[in-house]
Amino acid sequence: MTAGCRLSFSTTAVCILPGTELAFSEEVKCIPFRLSWKAKTINFSMVIFRQINKDVPRVHHDALEFPDGTCVLLTDLLEGQQATVLQLPAQPKTPAEAEAQTRVVYVG
């Protein structure tokens, strides 16, 4: 998944809106490069797609939020994991909800 999109067979891109609920087929595995090179298994398979640190340019923003509040950047996930979209985010009803669903776009 890159910038909220996952390439499948190099021909299909699936964009994910912030707030989308996903279920992985197994517990999620990642390598938090900033901490170690050893793979870490997170004991959850249900996540919510988020964008974090939106006010910081030139960093990765796409992340998964787990039920315990832990956020893992998509760039830290091990390749080959499969997820299914469970639910798209509801239409925003307040300005705060609209802001939370606004995707970060930096060009240049």
Summary of the structure (lengths in Angstrom):
residues: 108
radius of gyration: 14.0
end to end distance: 20.7
largest distance: 42.0
contacts: 245
relative contact order: 0.24
helix: 9%
strand: 35%
